[in-house]
Amino acid sequence: MLKGFVKPVGIVLGGILCIHVSVFAAESDTKKAPEPVKKAVEAPTKNAAPASAPAPKPTEAAKETATAKPKEVTPAPKQEEDPNKVLATVNGENIIQKDVNQIIGRFGSQIPKEQIAVVKKQVLEGVITQKLLTQFVKESKLEPTQADIDTELNKIREEVKANPSLEGKTLEQVLESHGGSIDDLKRDIIIDVALDKYLGKDVDDQKIREQFEKTKAQYNEEAEVRARHVLVDTRKLKTDAELAQALEKIKKAKAEVDAGKDFGEVAKQYSDCPSKERGGDLGFNTREQWVKPFADAAFALKVGQVSEPVKTEFGYHIIKVVDKKDAKEGSFDEVKDYVKQDLMKQKAQALIKQLREKAKIDIKAGA
């Protein structure tokens, strides 16, 4: 479920906008990785992992099943393409190769080779949507004040400070490490604030409650487990001897825990996961957020119990369950903000469809 964070409609719908927010994700080697690019019109639900949650889905590994061989991935091309090549025009404004390359570069080497062409098309569609929304905001004189922009920037800065995986980093450093910039984020905030005001002007409590009654099942809270883990990473190991050494290492870590050593200290000493800096703490997660072997083991444990070694595509783990939350139905008061977000999402989808129908969009051959 979302934990106190409702993604603004501009960020949800701007297509490329969600990429900037996603850099605030804490990474861990237990999670299913997301698809390379989400389409702008994909509907959010309360149970979707928010980009700024304490332990959302990571960006490190390609999404695989526990038994599948990792897909071949290749770095996003640095390209011999002309960065100023025009890929499309939107109402006379150009979208150039550099605009798309900048977004593709943020995914690093996590895009499977066979998906690069598809991802490029998705990114181009996202940039087109972003361009349409930017034009609409400007033409409709919906641009927020500088004070409004600064307020939203400060909120994001506070989220960065509150994220334990980003300790000591500034917002600018986080954005730069993922190929973004503060100017990109400001542009996205302008769209976000403008759309939030424009689309929310006639969304009152009655309409929100009516929407809740129609769709209340999607706002139920799933069962969650808060776990710590130790990982011995085997993804780069090639020989049986190396794998055997890795298994012995995780068994040694388990033995030390069984002998009474603090689990967090064991994680800091033995784990290959970035979460070791937090004593292996992964926060609360639903079953779907973890790869299946890890989830099956974690959800089978009682609070305080430590698992035997568990094998996933990442390597060998031992898992300690810290806390559990049972599934429950969401009440209207608890989920009101999420219902409003979904209502505004629907309105924004309709706006984007309208803008596309009226716009003159020319996607160049070979784009």
C-alpha positions, 0 to 999 in steps of 0.5 A: 500500500502507499504509506502517506504518499500520494503522487501528484497527478502531474507526476503520475500523468506527465509520462516522463515526470515519474522518472524524476521522482523514482530516483528517491527509491531505496534499492535492495536486492530482494525486489522485483524490478519494474518494467523499464518504462511505465506508460503515462496512462497506467492507472495507479492504485493504493497498493502500488509501491510509491516512488518515495516509500522507504523500500520501494521496488529497486532499479538494480536488476532485471525482472526475472523468476527465481528459475529463469536465466537473467536476460542479456542487458546492454547499456543504453546506447551512447549513440552515434546518432545526431543528438539534434535529429528531430524525432517528432514535432508537436504543434510545431515544436520539435522533440529531438534525439537528445530529449529521448537519449537523456531519458533512456540514459537514466535506465543505465544497463537495466534495459534488456537488449531486445526491449530497447526499441520498444522503450525508445518508442515509449519514451518518445510517447512520454515526451510528446505527452509532456510537451502537450501538457507543457503547451496546455499549461502555458496557453491556459495561463495556468503556470504556478508562481515561483513560491508554489514551485519552491514549496513543492521543491522543498517537499521533495528535499524533505523526502530525500532527507527522510530516505535512509538510503540517501543519507548525506545526499542533496536533491541535486546529487540524487537527480544528477546520479540518475541523469536528471537535473533540478531544471528538469524537476522544476519543469515537471513541478510546473505541470504537476501544480498546474494540473492539480489545480485545473483538474481538482477544481470540481472534485468534491467530497461527494464525487470522491465518495461515489468513486470510492463506493464503486471501486472500494476493493482496490483500496484494501490493504494487503498483508505486509511483512517488515523484514531484515535480511543478509544477502550473499550475492551469487549473480557474478559467480560462475563455478560450483566451488564459488557457489559452495563458498557463498553457501558456506558464508550464509550458513556462517552468518546464520550460525552467528545469529543463532549464537546470539549475535545481533542480526543487524551487526551480522548484516553489516558484516556479511551482506552484499545488499545496500540495505546492510547499512540499515542492518538489513532492514527492508521496511514493510512490503507486500508479497508481490514486491519481493521475488517469490522465494524470498516472499514465501520464506518471509511470509511463512516466518513468525515475528522474531524468527530467522529463516534457513538460507533461502536461494533467489536469483540474487543469491543466498539470504537469511531473513528475519521477520521484524513485524507483520501487518494483516490485510484489511479493508480500507476505510473511506477516511484512510483512502480518500486522498488515493481515491481523489488521485484516481479521479483526477487521473481519469480526468487527466487521461481525458484531457490528454486524449483531447489534447492529442486529438486536437494537436498536430503531431508528426512522428518522423520516419525511423523515430 
